[in-house]
Amino acid sequence: MQIEAFFKLSYGLYVIGTKSKNKINGYIANTVFQVTADPAQLAISCSKDNYSTQLIEESGIFSVSILHQGASQELISTMGYKTGSDFDKFKKFNFVEGITGAPILTDGCLAWFECKVVQKVDLGTHILFIGEVLDSKVLEVNKTPMTYAYYREVKNGVAPKNAPTYVDKSKLVESKNEIAPVSDALSQKWECTVCGHIYDPVEGDPDGGIVPGTAFEDIPDDWVCPTCGVSKGDFEPMN
């Protein structure tokens, strides 16, 4: 089986919000799809290891915010790579409270849905929640949805380990062009040990102020991973 075939499936990028009692939380998802039109129902796939999954099971409510291409990396990093069990992910971002009380992210969002769970399916590592849409709204009519392909190819993002689309790199087909000589600083790629982001000296990190052609060793010590926000010290050279 060639794992790369899965990369050809189409996905969006979303923030799932939920609330149980007085605790709100959210996380980045790329697996959201409409399953019926009448009644309108959406399905989301949630890792059993996600704190949000526990909250959705307790309350039976969730929201879906569709991210656009202009959504900030800080938003994606906060929602995708930090745990909400002891951290308020919504603190820095704008959101509204839906009719169920679920938090609905509005920053970086072009449209949203609010749902109540009507069915769930145990998938082993994940739970598929099917929710009836109670409300929805379009916030931005002229912006483009951020697809997972755009996130991977333009922002160099990768799926977190709990994502349904997470891929174990050891299962990928090895490419001759990906093996770079360690002695060449501009050919040596570095990988974030937290999220898997790859720093390629040839491409640099223009959004982070690092121009193309900058060797990893020459990056300032206060530079952080553009995907998850950890420090330069959390990167390791790729073999």
Stockholm file with secondary structure:
# STOCKHOLM 1.0

chainA/1-239         MQIEAFFKLSYGLYVIGTKSKNKINGYIANTVFQVTADPAQLAISCSKDNYSTQLIEESGIFSVSILHQGASQELISTMGYKTGSDFDKFKKFNFVEGITGAPILTDGCLAWFECKVVQKVDLGTHILFIGEVLDSKVLEVNKTPMTYAYYREVKNGVAPKNAPTYVDKSKLVESKNEIAPVSDALSQKWECTVCGHIYDPVEGDPDGGIVPGTAFEDIPDDWVCPTCGVSKGDFEPMN
#=GR chainA/1-239 SS CCGGGGGGSCCBCEEEEEEETTEEEEEEESCEEEEEETTEEEEEEEETTCHHHHHHHHHCEEEEEEEBTTCCHHHHHHHHHSCSSSSCTTTTSCEEECTTSCEEECTTEEEEEEEEEEEEEECSSEEEEEEEEEEEEECCSSSCBCBHHHHHHTSCCCCCTTSTTCCCGGGSCCCGGGCCCTTCTTTCCEEETTTCCEECTTTCBGGGTBCTTCCGGGSCTTCBCTTTCCBGGGEEECC
#=GC SS_cons         CCGGGGGGSCCBCEEEEEEETTEEEEEEESCEEEEEETTEEEEEEEETTCHHHHHHHHHCEEEEEEEBTTCCHHHHHHHHHSCSSSSCTTTTSCEEECTTSCEEECTTEEEEEEEEEEEEEECSSEEEEEEEEEEEEECCSSSCBCBHHHHHHTSCCCCCTTSTTCCCGGGSCCCGGGCCCTTCTTTCCEEETTTCCEECTTTCBGGGTBCTTCCGGGSCTTCBCTTTCCBGGGEEECC
//
